[in-house]
Every structure is written in C-alpha cells, then in structure tokens.
Amino acid sequence: MADACCGPDEVDEHTDTAESLTVTPIWRIRELQAAALAGLLLLAGLLAPSDTVVETVLFAAAAVVGGATFVPAAVRGLMKGRLGVGLLMTIAAVGAVLLGEVAEAATLAFLFSIAEGLEGYALARTRNSLRALLDLVPPTATVLRDGTQVTVAVSELRVDDLLLVRPGDKIATDGVVRHGRSAIDTSVVTGESVPVEVGPGAEVFAGTVNGTGAIEVEVTATAADNSLARLVHVVQEAQDRKGSSQRLAERFARPLVPGVLILATLVGLVGSLLDDPAVWIPRALVVLVAAAPCAFALSVPIAVVAAVGAASKGGVLIKGGAAVEQLGAVKVVAVDKTGTLTRNEPSVIEIVPAGTCSTDEVLTVAAALEARSEHPLAAAIVAAATDLPSRDGSDVEAVPGQGLTGVVAGRPARLGKPGFIPVEGLAGDVERLQDAGATVVLVEHDNTVLGAVAVRDEIRPEAAEAVTMLHRQGVSVVMLTGDNARTAAAIAAQAGISEVRAELSPQDKAHIVTELQARGAVAMVGDGINDAPALATADAGIAMGAMGSDVAIEAADIALMGEDLRRLPDAIAHTRHARRIFTQNLILSGLIIAVLVPLAGFGVLGLAAVVATHELAEVLVILNGIRAGRRTLLPTRPPVRGSRRARTHTPDRNAKIHAAAAVPATSLLTLTPTASRPVQTNAAAHTETAAHSQLPVLTMAPASAEVDGCGCQPGCTCCR
C-alpha cells in the first residue's frame, strides 16, 4: 500500500501469466507475517518493565519489523523521484525515533503494516479467483494419435490434435466437435445453467464440462492461447483500467503527498519560531501522518479489482474501473434485435408463390442468389432449399440496403425487400407475414415476380423477463434494428419494449445512441459485428455471446460471455453495487483527512491516536472494497425452457467481426426528429431512400415498469 497508492514500484510487464497467478495462501502473505511479528514484539514491549533496555529493544524491533513492509519501497520510490504515502510514514517513524518516542514509532509501523497486509490479502484474493478460472482446465488430456489413445499434458496439446472427451470430463482446450453428440455444461465459464447441445461442427471451449456422450474434438487453440487463458489475460489488463472516480482519487492523492510534506514543515518551522520547538516538531510529525491520503487512493482500486474479478467468474467480462462506473450509471439500454433479442437462428417459415409459380421454383431461384451471401437470412434460405435441385447463380451483386441481383439459368434475377421488387398482388401476404414478425423478401426471375419468402428469427425465451428486470431497475429499453417497421413492432411487443427504431443502418444506430444520451448514460447491447459504431458511441458498449470471440471482447467495454440476456440486468445490479461501495470509500476517506488534520494541528490528537484512526479507516476501506467481489447479484439462473444449441464453427468469424468493427464510429448521419411524421408500414415505404427523416419511430403502450410486491425468486436482482 505504501507506494502502490501514489507511485508504485515498476512491475515487470513480461511476467508469465500462469506464474503471476500462483495461489498464495493468506498466511503466507509477507506483510501479514511481518504485522503479526511486529504486533507480538509491541505487546511484549508494553508488558516489559518501563524505562528499561528490554522495553526499548522490543519497541525498536517492532518498529524495524513493521517498517520492513513499507520503508524499502518508500526509499526506492524516493530514489526514482516518486513521493508516496510510505515516505510520509517513514519520515514520521524516523522522526519519532529521533525524538525518543520509540513506542510511537513501533505503533505506527505495526498499524501501517497491518494495512499493508490487508491490501496484500485483497490482491491475493483476486489473484486466487483468477487462478481458479485457469484451474478449470484439467492437467492432462486424452489424444487420439494413429488410432491410439495417448494421455498428454495439456501444455503439450497442438492445433489439429484430436481429443477424446469422455462423459463427465472437462474439455482441455478450445476445439470443434468432429464426432459424437453430447450436452456441454458451460456454467463455470458463462454463468448459465442451460446445457448446450453439441454435434459435429459445433465449437466447444476450454474448462467446460462434457455431459453424457463421448465426443471427439479437433483442437483449434493451444492451452496458452485458448479462450479461458485469453479471458484471464483480458481481466488482468482490465483491472488496471481506471474510471473517472479512480482518476479523481489519484489526482487528489498524488499532489497531496508533497503538499503534506510542505504543510508539516511549515507547522514545525512556524510553531518552533513562535513557541516551543519540543511541542511543534512532534506535532508536525502527527500532521504528516494525519494527512496521508492512502485510504483515499485505495478507495476505488480495491472495489474495482474485486468487482471485475467476481464478474468474470459469473460470465460477465467488465473491462476495468471505467466500465464499472459507466455500466453502473446506465439509465437507457439500446438493444439490437438480431442476435440480441432474438436467437440469430433465422428459418424460413412460409413461401408465398405468385400466380401459377410453385413454391419450389421460388425457393430454388432465391437459394441460387443467396448461395454465396453472408447475410443471416441467406443461410436460412439455402438451408430450406437443401432437398431441391440446385441452380448456380452468376454475376451476383449486392445492392446495399435493398437485396441482390444476378443471373440464374441465363436469365436476370433479383431478390430483395418489398419496394426494391414490386409487391404487385402479394401486398396482403407481405403485410400479414410482417405483422407476424417475419422478414419478407421477394423473388423476381426474368422480370417476373415469382413470390415471397418469409424468414423469422425467434425471440430469446428469456428476453421478456430480462426487459422486465431492466424496467424494475428504472432503466428504459429501446430496440434498434435494420429490419422493417412491422417486423420490429412484432418482436418488440413480444419482448415488452415500448420504443422501437426500425430500418436503421449501422451509422443510424450510432446517431440514435447519441440522441438517447440526452436522457442519461446509454448502454448499447449488440453482437459486436454490425453494431460496432453504436457500441463505440455508447457510454457502455456490451457484446452478447462473446465467448471465443477475441475481437468482440476487445471491441466492447463489457462482454456477456454466454447467451442469456438476463445477465445484462444482473451486470447492471453488480456494477451499481460496486459504485455504491467506492463512493462510500471516497466519502469516508475524505472525511477522515478533513477531521484528523485540524485535530492534529491543534494538538488534540497524538501520533498513536492519529495512526490508529487513520489505519482503521484504511482497513475499513479495504474490507468494504472487498465486498464488491461478492457474486450475490450474479446468480446462476435456471433456464426459461429447453436447452441451447452450440454455434457452428466458422473459421473466418473473427475476421468478419474485425471488418465490421473497423467502421469509423465518427461517421454519423444527421437524424431529423420524426415525431411529426406517422410511421410508414406499407410496401411503398420501402422504396424510399434512407434519409433520416424517413426513419420510423414506433411507440406502443408502455410495458409495466413497476410491479407491486415483487415475487421474484431468491437472488433476483430485478428490483434493485
């Protein structure tokens, strides 16, 4: 603590992660060992005959042992030009010895070493919790090599090795299932209790637990580079990121150290000139200790480190103090529809042919155009056409925001939104399907409209509960989507969201986030891909389902590692709790300095009383900060219904995320208020340009924001 507050010694940044996370038992923390020994020596000195050599030696020994926890660091810091709180304590202890007050020096060293030890305990506690994450990986793994089962150390695993994972085994590293089917328990990593069904082609991650079926997994990452190791590395870096409150504390603490030295010097000099130096020099030493700002500087870091560590074990990656503060202050949550409120697993629900055309013809032409598209709807259409005779599409080009053009069977073909392709006699069916929450695309071949294909992405089963929890926390929820107004309204109604912005481009979303910031701090929740500008613009950018996605984790301030949307209100409750704790710490630390300095200056309190009061405050700050590490607000929630399927391995998934994240967040369009214009929901509205005066804003009957007599389950955070 001595110089960690106000000028730490340099740390080797190249220390190996595993080595730096070695578990340290509390009784092996050096500062606490020294504090215990110093306390015994001090007690022996108090029991020894007064005014004897034995008493003096025992007090001196207590001062030396206790001082060993902060004096060397203070001297090193002074040699490097850093003035820390440890230097103030060193000067006070040395001054007390020179004035013959060895007992006072011993008391100061003992109490300050306790505070040093408690800080060491807090840091070791967090370090041990991170180490527990790495310990989720088993020490050995069974590998199939040349048809033979070989047991190897996890550190020896190589990419492309084939792992045999038996029922109940932990998965040693990231990989892709090649053979077998099972259900994977991901709760230890994501905090979700719902097993994930996996089969050939599905991704699995290090530290998760296999269920009842044996599977063979092809290794895609070494033990040093798997998702769990990278998560721990990001958490370590995140704990060093500072929020505004922490920066405020440091801005106050750093200049206060030299200021305290000057103040104590003035008190000693002026008092000695005007009165008895024997009175004012000891009093100057008391002022020196009373004004030490170490508790103030520790107020935020201890709470942030504890909160970030606890959240990472609950499946929420919070990237430092800034993110803790931002998420804890959120008043509005902007939620992307696809992949956030919905499962991002669209499927074809209906095909409406036009005239005498068959449904097979509609689907075949659509699949030929969509075969090489990366749009989520494309996969649904191609999958629906699997059993039909395939046709090759050529010269396929995307028309941004509209659809696709190309050539199928030697004749021109188009696929796209109503308006891009004439609706003609399908207007009633299009409106009906859109009202049901489906996205409708029309198919045209040789200048003839063949029909419509309706694709729907089902809403997450827990979405409505998550929105209700946010409302009970006093958080407004706004849905942002690039989909049409009818589909957006249908999904929003199911989720209980009363405000919807539809037909938006990524830049539109970013601008609306800026607009929403007039109501208070805004969190944007997206999939980390096409929502990159909005994530960057929001006060807190939150990526959903980020486990295994390096770029999504890097792009967002907060990453929800699992797929359960209820983790969002849980994370807000957790960060609000942490904010309350470090606000309490800041107030307590400031009051202690404000009260002790004048009392010390006027001689009301002596050195021992000031040291005891000051160190007691530091102990309270540390213990209070550790409370932010409790996981009571991040409970493991039961599934709403059914189990989840694992996502299919996509080799270039991160590349796609990276490309989208590169969209400049500052490329924002101007949005004209839409309150004076009614929402357009007919097909003709889709032919208009994407000018901001055309952006639909839907307002429905507000969802109930408050419920009398909340009957929630134990551990629920919705009403906090």
N, C-alpha and C positions, 0 to 999 in steps of 0.2 A: 504493500500500500504506500510505503514511504514516498517513492518516486513514481509509482505507477499512476498516481493521480495527476501529477504535474510535471511530467518529464521522465518517462520510463527509460530504463537502460535499453540499449538496442538489442533486438532479438534477431537471431539467425532465421531469416525467412526461408532458408532451404532445409530446415529441419524436416525429416521424414514424417509424413502424416501419422503413420502407424506408431512410430516411436513417440511422437508428441502426445499421442492419446493413450499412453500406457496408464492403466488404472493405478491410482495412488490411494491406498487406504488412509483414512483420516488421521490415524495415529502416527502415520509416517510423514506427515507434513512438518517440515523442518521448523517453521515459525511457531507452530503449536507446541512442538517439543521444547523449543527454547523458552516459550512463555511459561510452560509448566515448571521447568527447572528454575527459571527466574522467580516464579511465584514461591517455590519451596525455599529458595535462598532468602527472599524477602521476609517470609514468615519466620524463618529461623532467626533472622536479624532482629525482628520485632520481639522475639521471645528471649533473645540473648540479653545479658546484663547491659544496662545502658552505659554509655560513655566508656566503652571498653574497646580494645583492639579487635576482639572477636566480632562485636557488633559492626564495626566499621568495615572489616574484611567481608562479612556476609553481605552487607549492603552494596559494597563495591563489586563483589562477584555478581550479585543480582543485576546491577547496572550494566556490567560488561556482557553478561549472557543475553539479557533482553535487548541491549543495544546492538548486538551482533545481527539482529534481524533487519535493522534499517540503517545503521551508521555506514557500513561499507558501500551500500548502494548510494547513500547521500554523498559520500566523498567522490565516488566515480562520476555521479551526475555533476557535481561542482567542477570537477576537472574537465568535463565536456561542455561547461557553460550552462548547465541546467540547474535551476533553483527549485528544489522540490520541498514538499512538506517534511520529508525525512530530514532535510537540512535544518529546518526550524526546530525539530525535536532534538537533533544532535547538538545544536547550539545551546538549547535550553538545558539539556542534560549536562553538558560540559561546564556551562556556567554555574549550575547548581553545585557541581563538584568543587569548582574553584572557590565558591563562596562557603564551602564547608558543609553544604546541605546534601550529603551523600545519600541519605534516606529518601529525600525528594527525588534525586536523580534515579534511584533504584525504582521508586514507584512509577515515575514517568516511563522508564524503559520497560517495566513489566506490563503496564496497561497498554502501551503502544504495541508491544509485541503480541498481545492478545488480539488486537485489531488486525495486525499483520496476519496472524494465523487464521483468523476467521475469513479474511479475504482469500487466503490460500485455500481454505476449505470450500468457499463458494466456487472458485475457479476449478478446483479438483472435482467438485460435484458435477459441474457441467461437462468437464473433460471426460469423466467416467460415463456420463449418459451418452456422449458421442461414441465412446469406445463400445458401449453396449450395442449401438447400431452395427458397427463392424463385426461384433461377435455373433450377429445373426447368421453370418456365413459359416458353414461347417469347416473344420480344419482340413478334411480330406474329401475327395470325390471319386466316384467310380467312372472310369472312362473305358469305352469300347475301342480297342485298337487291334486291328487284324482279327476281329471276331472274338477277341479275348477280353475279359473284364480285368482291368488293372486299377488298383487303388493308388492315387497320387495325391500329393499335397495340393491344395487349392492354388498356391502360388505358382505351381508348375503347369497349370492349365494353359492351353494355347488356343487361339482362334481356329475354328473349324473342328476342334475335338468334338467327339460325340459322347455326351454324358448319359449315363443310365441313372435315372432318378426313380427310386422305389417309393411305394406308398409311405407317407409319413416323413420322408426325407426333406431336408432343406435344400433348396436349389443353390448351388455353389457360386454361380455367376450368371450374367445375362446370356440369353440364348433364344433360339427358335425351336419349337417342337417339330420334330421330323416324323416321329412315330408314336402312336398311342394317344389316349384321351384321358383327361382327369379334370379335377376341380382344384384350383390353387387358392390357398388361404393367403391373401395379401395384407391382412390386418396389421402385421408387425411393421409394415412399411408405409401403407396408405392410411391406416386407422379405420378401414372399412371392414365390416364383418361379413360381407357378402362374398362367398366363394366365386372365383372367376373360372368359367368353363374354358378349357383349352383343348386344342386338337392340332393336327398338322398345319404348320404355317403360323401359329399363334406365338406372340412374344411372351417370354417369362423373364422374371428379374431376380437378381441375387437376393438371398435372405428370405424369400417367400417359401411357403411350405406346401409340398405336394399332398394331394388328397388320397383317394382310394385306388387310383390307377397308376401303373408303371408307365413312364414316358421316356423317350429318347430325345435329348436336347442338343442341338448343334450350338457350340459356344460362339458367341459374337463379340465378347469382350473379355479381357484378362481380369484377374482378381483385382489388380491395381487400378483398372480403368473401368470397372463396372458401375452401374447406376448407383449402387449403395456407397461405394468409395467416393464417387463424384459428389453425391449428396452431402456426405460428411465434409468434404473439402469446401463446398459452397457455404455450408453452415459456419465453418471456421472463419471464412472470409466475411460472412455476413455479420458475425458478432463484432467485427471491427468497424462496421459502417455506422456512422453517427447521425442521430437525428438532431433537430433544432434544439431540443431541451438539453441534450448532452453537450452540444456545442456551446450553448449558453452557459452551462455549468463550467465548462473548461475555459471559456472566455473570462469568466469571473475568477476562477481559481488561479489561472496562470499568472496574471499580473498581481494577484493578491499576495503571492509569496514574497516577491521583492518589496511590495508595499508594506507587508507586516514587518520585514526587517527594518525598513526605514522608520516605521511607527515606533517599534520597540527601541530603536537607537535614540529617537527624539525623546521618548519618555524617560529613558535613562539619563541622557545628557541634560535636558531641561530640568528634570527633577533634581539631579545632582547639583546643578548650579543654584537652584532656588532653595534646596532643602538638603537633608542628609543623604549622601550617596548610598549609604548602607541600606536605606529604605527603598530608594528608587531604582537601583540596579536590579535587585531581586524582582521588584515589581515589573520592570521592563521584560524580564525573562517570562514572567507569568503572562504578560500581554502577548509575547511571542507565541506561546502555546495556545492561548485563548483564541487567537485569530487564525490559527491554522485551518485551511479550507479543505482538508482531505475528505471529510464526510460529505461536503458539498460536491466535490468532484466525483465521488463514488456513487452519488445518489442515483444516477441514470445507468451507468455501465453495468452494475450488478444486476439490476432488474432486466435490462435488455438481454444480457447474456443468458440469464435464466429463462426468460420468455422465449427466446429464439430456440434454445435447446429443447425445451418442452414441446414447442410447436412442431419441431422436426420429427419428434417421436410420435406425434399424433397425425402425421401425414400432411402437415402444413409447413412449407418452407418460407420463412419470413426473412427477408434479406436485410437484417440489421435494424438499428435503432430508428432510422428514418422511416422504414416501412412499418415498424411497430406504431410509431406516432401517427403516421398517415392513415393506416387502416383503423386505428382506434378512434380517429376523429371523423370517420366517414358518416355522411348524412344521406347521400344518394348513391345507389348502386345501379349502374347501367349494365345490362346483361345482353350479350349477344344471343340470338336464338339458336342457330345451328351449332350443335356440338356443345352447347352450354345448357340451355333449357331443354334441348332435345338430345337424343342419343347419338346423333350423327351417323345413323344407320338407315338411310332412306331406302324405301322399297316401292315398287310400282303397285298401286292399289286398284287402278282401273284404267282401261283403254277404251276410248270412245271413237269408233270409226265414223267417218263422214260418208254419206251416200251408200254406195254398194261396196266400198272398200272393206276388207277383212281386218280384224284386229291383228292377225299375224303380219299382214303387209305393213300396217302402221308401225309395229314394233321392230320389224326387220330393217326398215329404212332408218328408223331412229337409232337402232343399235349400230348400223353401219357408219353413221355420222359420229356417234359418241364413242366409238371403239378406242380412239386414242386420246380422248379428252381426260383431263384430270379432275374435272368438276365432280363433286359428290353425287350429283344426280346421274352422271354418266355411268357410274358403276352400277347403280340400281337398274338402269335401263338395259345395260349389257347383260347383267345377271338374269333379268327377266327373259331375255331372248336366247338363253343358253341352248334350249332344245329346238330352236328354229334353224332352218338353213341359213348360213351366214352369207352376207354380201360384203364386199370390200368397198369402202368409201375412199375416194381420192380427192386431192386438192381441197381438203377440209381446212377451213379457216374459221377462227373465232371472231365474232363481231362483238366487241366489248359491251357488256350490259344488255345484249339482245339475244344472241344464240350462236348457231353455227351455219355455215354454208359449205357446200361441197358437191361432189358428183357421185351418184350411186347408179350402177348399171348403165353408165354412159349418159345419164340424164341429170340435170341440175336438181339439187335437193336442198332443203332448208329445215332447220329445227330451231325453235325459239319461243319466246314469251308471246302471249297474245298482244297483238299490235304490231310486232315485228312480222308476224304472219297473220293474215286476215282471219278473223274468227268465223266469219260467214254464218253458217247455220248451227254453229256449236256454242253460241253465246250462253244459252241457258245451262248447258252442261258445264261449261267453264266456270260460271258463277257458282253453280251447285258444288262443284269439287273444291273451289277455293274457299267457300264458306265452311267446308268440312276440314279445312286446314291443310289441303294438299297444294303442292306447287304444280301448275299445269303448263306443259309445253305442247306446241302444235307442230305437226309434221307436214311438210309440203314436198311433193315429188313431181317434177316436170310441170311446175306451175299449178299443180292441183293439190288442194288441201286434203290429206289422207285422213286426218283425225287428230285426237288429243291424247296425250299420255299424262296421267296424274301420278305424282310421286309424293309420298308423305314420310316425314321423319317424325317418329313418335316422341312425344314429350317424356322426359325422365319421370319415373313414378314418384320420386321424392321432390319434384320441382315445386309443386303447390305447397307442400309442408315447409320447404326452405323459404319461399316467399312470405308465408305467414309468419315464420320466425323473424324475418327481417322487419316486417311491419311492426311486430311487437317490440322490436328494439328501437323503434322510431326511425327506421331507415326507409326512405322512398325507393321504389324499384321502377325502373324504366327499361323497356325492351327495345333494343336496336336491331334492325335486320335489313338485309338487302332484298328480302322477299316481298311479294305483293301485299297490299293492304288487307285483303280478305283473309289470306292465309295467316298473316301476322296476328290479326284480330282473333282468329280461332284459337291459335296456340296461347295467346295471352290470356284469353278467357279461361282456358283450362288451368293455367298457372296462377290465376288470381291477380294478374298485373293489370292495372287500370290505365297506364300510359304507354303508348306504343309509337315508335317512329319507324316507318317502313320505307322500302325502296331506296335504301341508302348505299352509297359507295363507301369504301374504307375511309376516304377523306371526309365524307359527310358525317360519319360516326365520330371522327375526331373533333369536328366542329361542334357537334351537338354536345359532346362531353364538355367542351369549353363553355357552352351555353348553360349547361346544368350546374357548373361550378358557382353560378350566382346564388344557388340555394345552399351551398356549403361544400365540404370536401366530397369528391366523387371517386368512387372505385369503379373501374371498368373490368368486367369479367368476360374473357374470351378464350378462344382456343389457341392463341399465340401465333396464328398464321395471318389471315387477312385482317385481323383486328389490331395489327401492330401499331398503326398510327394512333388509334384510340387508347390503347394500353399505355403508350408513351405520353399522351396528353393528360391522362387522368392523374389525380393525386396519388392513387394507388392502382397499379396495373396488376391484375390477377389472372394467371393462366390456369385453365382447368385441365385435369388429366395429364400432368406434366411428367409423370414417372417415365424415365427412359428417354426423355427429350431434352438434350442439353441446351439447345438454343431457346426453347420455350422457358426453361428455368432462368437462363441468362437475360432474356428479354423482359421478364416481368419482375415486379417488386415482391410479389407473393405468388407462390405456386402451390395449387392444391394437387397433391401427388395422386390422389385417387379420382374416382368418377362420381362421388356422392356430393351433390350440390349443398347438402345440409352442412358440409364442412365450412361453407362460407360464413353463415351466421355464427358458427362455433368460433371461427377465427376472429371475427369482429369482437365477440364477447371476451375472448382471451386477450386481445390487444388492448381493449378498453380497461380490463383489469390491470394489465401491466402499466398503462398510462396513469391510472389512479395511484399505483404504488410509487412510481418515481416522482409523481407530483407531490405526494406525501413526504417523500425523502427530501426533495428540494426545499419544501417549506420548513421541515424540521431542522435541516442543516443551516438554513439561513437564519432562523430564529436563534439557534444556539450561538452562532457567531455574534449576532446583534446583541444578545444578552450578556455573554461572557466577557466581551472586550471592555465595555464600560465598568463592569464589576471588578475586572482585573485591574484596570487602570486606576480605579479609586481605592484599591487595596482591600475590597470587601472579601475577595476570594484569594486564597493562597495557591501555590503551584500544585500541590497534591489535589486540592478540590477542583481546580480547573482541568487538570489532566484527567481526573476520574470522570467529570461531567462530559468532557469532550470525547473521550474514548467510549463512554457509554452511548453517546449519540452515534458514533461511528458503528458500534456494534448493532444498535437498533436499525441503522440504515442498511447494514449488510443483511441482517436477519429478515428485515422487511423486504429487501430486494429479492432474496431467495424465494419468497412466497410467489413471485411471478412465474416460478418454474413449476407450479402445480398444474396438473392436467385435468383438474375437475371440470373445467369449461371446454375440454376437448374429449368428450366421452366417445367410446366405441358404440356406434349406433346400430341397432338391428336393421335388417333390410326391410324396405317397404313391401316388396314382393319379389319372388323369383330370385334367380342368380344372374350374374353378368357373364357375358362372353368376352374373352380376351380379344384385343385388336390384332389384326393380321399384320405380320411383319412387312414393312415397306422399306427397302434399303435406302431410298432417297428421301425418306420422310423429313429428316432434319434439314436436308438441302432445301426442300420446299419451304419449311418454316423460316430458314435463313433468308431466302429470297424475299419472302413476304415481309420479314422484319426489317429489311433494308429500305422499305418505303419511308421517305422522309416524313417525320411527324409534323414538320412545319408547313407542309404543303396542304394548307387548309382552304376550303372554299367558303364563300360567304353565304350564310343562310338567312333568307328573308323570313320574318315571322309568318306563320301560316294560320294564325288564329282567325283571320278574316275570310279564309277560303275553306269551303267544305271539302271533306275527304273524297277523292275520286276513287271509285271502286269498279267502274265499268271498264270494259275491254279497251275502249278508246283511250283511256288514261294512260295505258302502257305505251302508246306511240309517242308520247311527248318526250322532250329532251329532259335530261336530269338536272335542269336548272333548280336552284334551291327553293324558288318559290313554289315548286311543284311537290316538294317532299311532304307526304301525308303525315299528319299527326292525329292519332286516334285517341279519343278519351272515352272510356267506358265507365260504368258505375263503379265507384271505388270499392276495392276489397276491404273487408273489415280489418282495421288496423289494431283494434284493441279487443280483447276478449275478457269479459269479467270472470274472475275465478279460474285462472289458468289451471287446467287439469293435466298438465304435462307429466311425462314420465320422469323418474329420478334422474338428475344430471342434466335436464333440459336447460338450454341457455336462451330460449326464445324470449323470455320476459325480462332478461337482464338489460 
